[in-house]
């Protein structure tokens, strides 16, 4: 059995401003905007396809389509997570092509490991249930609480989905508002995406997710790890995952 990692944010943590994270995101996406847009388009196309049952059921006045679409959306999540991780690696200085990294990572890791699928399914089910009970407010809060899950599954392959979800909640305790403020600074881009009938979102999504990835790395660096032996060390001291054998080139 491996030690369960508990991330505790330091009391004197000072995160960067949203505009600093946006600057990091732009630097990471420099000369890669086209690839990022194509990767976004692939994910959106997949999401559009799985929404067909929901559209058909709406036309027929039935309710089965929404449930099917919700379940099928789990199949898209590993691809979406792979894209987020490719952006994370770009913010860390990885120079691999975004699109190639996303495709290779999703094929070799995200879809071959049940951890990403299970985590996605659990998050969707829990968020859907809480969302119904709280009229959607709880689902929004949970989306921020579990926003670090794909990055944790990537950095720490020994974690189970439930452990990654628990650690993400701990990391985001007191930080959900900070991430929300970061998201709000993209409101102008979101409006532009709406005006362009969604085309602008092909650039907005990678921009936002790259900024979120930079936020995660800072949050991780400002955390303390408490293992089962009650030893507290900087998170950098915890062995991270080795590079996959077939890292995209």
C-alpha positions as CSV (number, residue, x, y, z in Angstrom):
1,X,0.0,0.0,0.0
2,X,1.2,3.5,-0.8
3,X,1.1,6.4,1.6
4,X,-1.9,8.7,1.2
5,X,-0.7,12.2,0.5
6,X,-2.5,15.1,2.2
7,X,-1.9,18.5,0.8
8,X,-2.1,21.3,3.3
9,X,-1.8,24.9,2.1
10,X,0.8,27.0,4.0
11,X,-0.6,29.8,6.1
12,X,1.5,32.5,4.4
13,X,0.6,31.4,0.9
14,X,0.5,34.3,-1.6
15,X,-0.7,33.3,-5.1
16,X,0.2,35.3,-8.2
17,X,-2.3,37.7,-9.7
18,X,-4.7,36.4,-12.4
19,X,-2.9,38.5,-15.0
20,X,0.4,36.9,-14.1
21,X,-1.1,33.5,-14.7
22,X,-2.6,34.7,-18.0
23,X,0.9,35.9,-19.0
24,X,2.3,32.5,-18.2
25,X,-0.5,30.9,-20.4
26,X,0.3,33.2,-23.3
27,X,4.0,32.3,-23.1
28,X,3.2,28.6,-23.0
29,X,0.9,28.9,-26.0
30,X,3.3,31.1,-28.0
31,X,3.5,29.7,-31.6
32,X,1.1,26.9,-30.5
33,X,-2.3,28.7,-30.8
34,X,-3.2,26.8,-34.0
35,X,-2.5,23.4,-32.4
36,X,-4.4,24.3,-29.3
37,X,-7.4,25.4,-31.4
38,X,-7.4,22.1,-33.4
39,X,-7.2,20.1,-30.1
40,X,-10.1,22.1,-28.8
41,X,-12.1,21.5,-32.0
42,X,-11.6,17.8,-31.7
43,X,-12.9,17.8,-28.1
44,X,-15.9,20.0,-29.0
45,X,-16.7,17.7,-32.0
46,X,-16.7,14.7,-29.7
47,X,-18.9,16.5,-27.2
48,X,-21.3,17.5,-30.0
49,X,-21.6,13.9,-31.2
50,X,-22.4,12.5,-27.8
51,X,-25.1,15.2,-27.3
52,X,-27.1,13.8,-30.2
53,X,-29.2,11.4,-28.0
54,X,-30.2,14.4,-25.8
55,X,-31.2,16.4,-28.8
56,X,-33.3,13.5,-30.2
57,X,-35.0,12.9,-26.9
58,X,-35.8,16.6,-26.6
59,X,-37.5,16.5,-30.0
60,X,-39.5,13.4,-29.1
61,X,-40.4,14.7,-25.7
62,X,-38.7,11.8,-23.9
63,X,-36.1,12.0,-21.1
64,X,-33.8,9.1,-21.8
65,X,-31.4,11.0,-24.1
66,X,-30.1,13.3,-21.3
67,X,-29.1,10.3,-19.2
68,X,-27.3,8.6,-22.1
69,X,-25.5,11.8,-23.0
70,X,-24.3,12.2,-19.4
71,X,-22.9,8.7,-19.3
72,X,-21.3,9.1,-22.8
73,X,-19.6,12.3,-21.7
74,X,-17.4,10.2,-19.4
75,X,-15.8,8.8,-22.5
76,X,-14.8,12.2,-23.7
77,X,-13.3,13.2,-20.3
78,X,-10.0,11.3,-20.7
79,X,-9.4,13.1,-24.0
80,X,-10.2,16.4,-22.3
81,X,-7.9,15.6,-19.4
82,X,-5.1,14.7,-21.8
83,X,-5.5,18.2,-23.4
84,X,-5.3,19.8,-20.0
85,X,-2.2,17.9,-19.1
86,X,-0.6,18.8,-22.4
87,X,-1.2,22.5,-21.5
88,X,0.3,21.8,-18.0
89,X,3.4,20.4,-19.6
90,X,3.7,23.4,-21.9
91,X,3.6,25.8,-18.8
92,X,6.4,23.7,-17.4
93,X,8.5,24.2,-20.5
94,X,7.8,21.0,-22.4
95,X,8.3,21.8,-26.0
96,X,6.3,18.9,-27.5
97,X,3.6,19.7,-30.0
98,X,0.3,20.2,-28.2
99,X,-1.9,18.2,-30.5
100,X,0.5,15.3,-30.8
101,X,1.1,15.2,-27.0
102,X,-2.7,15.3,-26.4
103,X,-3.4,12.4,-28.8
104,X,-0.5,10.3,-27.6
105,X,-1.2,10.9,-23.9
106,X,-4.9,10.1,-24.3
107,X,-4.0,6.8,-26.2
108,X,-1.2,5.6,-24.0
109,X,-2.4,6.8,-20.6
110,X,-5.7,8.5,-20.3
111,X,-7.7,5.8,-22.0
112,X,-5.6,2.8,-21.0
113,X,-5.8,3.7,-17.3
114,X,-9.2,3.4,-15.6
115,X,-8.2,6.1,-13.1
116,X,-9.1,9.0,-15.5
117,X,-12.4,7.3,-16.5
118,X,-13.4,6.5,-12.9
119,X,-12.5,9.9,-11.7
120,X,-14.5,11.5,-14.4
121,X,-17.5,9.3,-13.7
122,X,-17.4,10.0,-10.0
123,X,-17.1,13.7,-10.5
124,X,-20.0,13.8,-13.0
125,X,-22.3,11.7,-10.7
126,X,-21.5,13.6,-7.5
127,X,-21.8,17.0,-9.2
128,X,-25.1,16.0,-10.9
129,X,-26.6,14.8,-7.7
130,X,-25.5,17.9,-5.7
131,X,-26.4,20.1,-8.6
132,X,-30.0,18.9,-8.5
133,X,-30.3,19.3,-4.7
134,X,-28.7,22.8,-4.7
135,X,-30.2,24.1,-8.0
136,X,-26.8,24.0,-9.7
137,X,-24.9,26.1,-7.1
138,X,-23.3,23.1,-5.5
139,X,-22.2,21.7,-8.8
140,X,-20.3,24.9,-9.6
141,X,-18.6,24.8,-6.2
142,X,-17.6,21.1,-6.7
143,X,-16.3,21.9,-10.2
144,X,-13.7,24.1,-8.5
145,X,-13.1,21.7,-5.6
146,X,-12.2,18.9,-8.1
147,X,-10.5,21.0,-10.7
148,X,-7.0,19.7,-9.7
149,X,-7.9,16.0,-10.2
150,X,-6.5,15.5,-13.7
151,X,-3.2,17.2,-12.8
152,X,-2.9,15.1,-9.6
153,X,-3.6,11.8,-11.5
154,X,-0.9,12.8,-14.0
155,X,1.8,13.9,-11.4
156,X,1.1,11.1,-8.9
157,X,0.2,7.8,-10.7
158,X,0.0,6.0,-7.3
159,X,-3.1,7.9,-6.4
160,X,-6.5,6.3,-6.8
161,X,-9.4,8.5,-8.2
162,X,-10.9,8.9,-4.8
163,X,-7.6,9.9,-3.3
164,X,-7.0,12.5,-6.0
165,X,-10.5,13.9,-5.5
166,X,-9.9,14.2,-1.7
167,X,-6.5,15.9,-2.2
168,X,-8.0,18.2,-4.8
169,X,-10.6,19.3,-2.2
170,X,-7.8,19.9,0.3
171,X,-5.7,21.9,-2.1
172,X,-8.7,24.1,-3.1
173,X,-9.9,24.8,0.4
174,X,-9.7,28.5,0.6
175,X,-8.5,28.8,-3.0
176,X,-11.8,28.3,-4.9
177,X,-12.4,32.0,-4.9
178,X,-8.9,32.7,-6.2
179,X,-9.5,30.4,-9.2
180,X,-12.9,31.8,-9.7
181,X,-11.5,35.3,-10.0
182,X,-8.9,34.0,-12.5
183,X,-11.7,32.6,-14.6
184,X,-13.7,35.9,-14.4
185,X,-10.8,37.8,-15.9
186,X,-11.5,35.9,-19.2
187,X,-15.1,37.3,-19.4
188,X,-14.1,39.5,-22.3
189,X,-12.8,36.4,-24.2
190,X,-16.0,34.5,-23.4
191,X,-18.1,37.3,-24.8
192,X,-16.0,37.2,-27.9
193,X,-16.5,33.5,-28.2
194,X,-20.3,34.0,-28.0
195,X,-20.2,36.7,-30.6
196,X,-18.3,34.5,-33.0
197,X,-20.9,31.7,-32.5
198,X,-18.5,29.6,-30.5
199,X,-15.5,29.8,-32.8
200,X,-13.6,32.0,-30.4
201,X,-13.9,29.3,-27.7
202,X,-11.3,27.3,-29.6
203,X,-8.8,29.8,-28.4
204,X,-10.4,30.8,-25.1
205,X,-10.5,27.3,-23.7
206,X,-6.8,26.5,-24.1
207,X,-5.9,30.0,-22.8
208,X,-8.0,29.5,-19.7
209,X,-6.8,26.0,-19.1
210,X,-3.1,26.9,-19.5
211,X,-3.6,29.7,-16.9
212,X,-5.3,27.1,-14.6
213,X,-2.4,24.7,-15.1
214,X,0.0,27.5,-14.0
215,X,-2.3,28.1,-11.0
216,X,-2.1,24.4,-10.1
217,X,1.7,24.3,-10.2
218,X,1.9,27.3,-7.9
219,X,-0.7,25.8,-5.5
220,X,1.3,22.5,-5.5
221,X,4.5,24.3,-4.7
222,X,2.9,26.2,-1.8
223,X,1.6,23.0,-0.3
224,X,2.9,20.6,2.3
225,X,2.7,16.8,2.1
226,X,1.8,14.8,5.1
227,X,2.3,11.1,4.6
228,X,1.1,8.2,6.7
229,X,4.2,8.6,8.9
230,X,3.1,12.2,9.8
231,X,6.3,13.6,8.2
232,X,5.8,17.0,6.6
233,X,7.9,17.9,3.7
234,X,7.8,20.3,0.7
235,X,5.7,18.8,-2.1
236,X,8.7,18.9,-4.4
237,X,10.3,16.2,-2.2
238,X,7.6,13.7,-3.1
239,X,8.7,11.5,-6.0
240,X,6.7,12.3,-9.0
241,X,5.9,10.0,-11.9
242,X,8.5,9.0,-14.3
243,X,8.2,10.1,-17.9
244,X,6.2,7.6,-20.0
245,X,8.2,5.3,-22.2
246,X,6.7,6.6,-25.3
247,X,6.7,10.4,-24.6
248,X,5.3,12.3,-27.6
249,X,8.1,13.9,-29.6
